[in-house]
Amino acid sequence: MNDLSVKHLLGIKYISEADIQLIFETADHFKEVINRPIKKVPSLRDITIANLFFENSTRTKLSFELAEKRLSADVINFSAASSSVKKGETLEDTVNNILAMKVDMVVMRHPNPGAGVFLSKHINASIINAGDGAHEHPTQALLDAYSIREKLGDVAGKRVVIVGDILHSRVALSNIYALQKLGAEVKVCGPLTLMPKHIESLGVQVETNLAKALNWCDVANMLRIQNERMEITYFPSTREYVQQYGVTTEVLSKLNKPITIMHPGPINRGVEVSSEVADSEYAIILNQVENGVAIRMAVIYLLASKIKQYEK
Ligand code: CP
């Protein structure tokens, strides 16, 4: 197969294992390209991409923009904070105005779950979800799984625990879908107050004891406490959270084997992981960031190929 089964990347839920493998194989090629002295290919000279960010971002925004420029696409950037959204313009009107400028693809981050799905039903461009509320963050899950494949040789058969604020996390849901499609076993670990009610219906086990979870796993993906999405208090204090769920070198030294530590960023150093762990040989956090560019190049390239097919 050399073609994606979808026109948009709205969530990992909507793509197949074959789609993910195709994205990985394409990313392998682009990873080689971005490590060359000339890091650019002319593939998308005829494609215009709009990056619409209605919510803050550092890594995802920069990574998408770099990926688009490495593919030679024309890029326009929109940030809600400095736009007419503040004057009451709707999402559909904002996007239709941008599309009137002949945009082929939209990369969108939005605080509302389902914003990308909504948009895909109203406009003709190809949509990439760059994170929609606490729902999905598909390119993050793809780059996470790709980084596991790079570090451990394969994702199938590996044991991955996702630790922390699962309730407010789009990274957790997309990772669960991606890892399971690729044949990994997934557990979630954290305080029960930060677990979605029906999480076990996704085929993941909940483990509240961090030491047990870490002894079970090959990889721990450490999530940030998303204070900005919390309207109530979910645990007594940050100090208690760190005591029970923070990964330090002391915690790692008591395990029966070395494990790989991941983090999607931004890191709260000293909360979910200590600085020493974040910067240690166990952590592949910056490899994840590097792989993010190759994965996003692959997703954009493959979706753009579909646009070109429809135009023929
Ligand atoms: N991992 C991630 O989505 O980071 P940003 O919020 O900085 O984009």
Boltz pocket constraint, residues with backbone or C-beta under 6 A from the ligand:
constraints:
  - pocket:
      binder: B
      contacts: [[A, 56], [A, 57], [A, 58], [A, 59], [A, 60], [A, 61], [A, 130], [A, 131], [A, 137], [A, 140], [A, 264], [A, 265], [A, 266]]
      max_distance: 6.0
